[in-house]
Amino acid sequence: MSRIYWYHCHIIPFYSMLFPYPFLNGL
C-alpha cells in the first residue's frame, strides 16, 4: 500500500509534469 502511495505521490506527478498528455489520458 505504501508503495502505491509513493508511486502516486512522486512518480506520477513527476512524469505528468514532463509528459502531461499521456498521463492525463491514461489515468
N, C-alpha and C positions, 0 to 999 in steps of 0.2 A: 504494500500500500504506500509506503514511504517512497519507494522508487517511482511509482506512478505520479505521486505528488511532486517529486523532484523533477521528473521529466516534464510535467505540465507547467511547472512554475519557472523552469530555467531553459530547457531545450526548446520548447515550442515558442516562447516569446522571443528567444534569440534568433531562431531561424525565421520566424514570422516577421521580424524586423528586417532581415536580409531579403527574404523571398515571401512577401506577404500574400501574393495571389494564390499560390498552390496550397498554402496552409488555410487560408480563408475558405477556399473552395473545398478542400479535403475534409476540414473539420466542420 
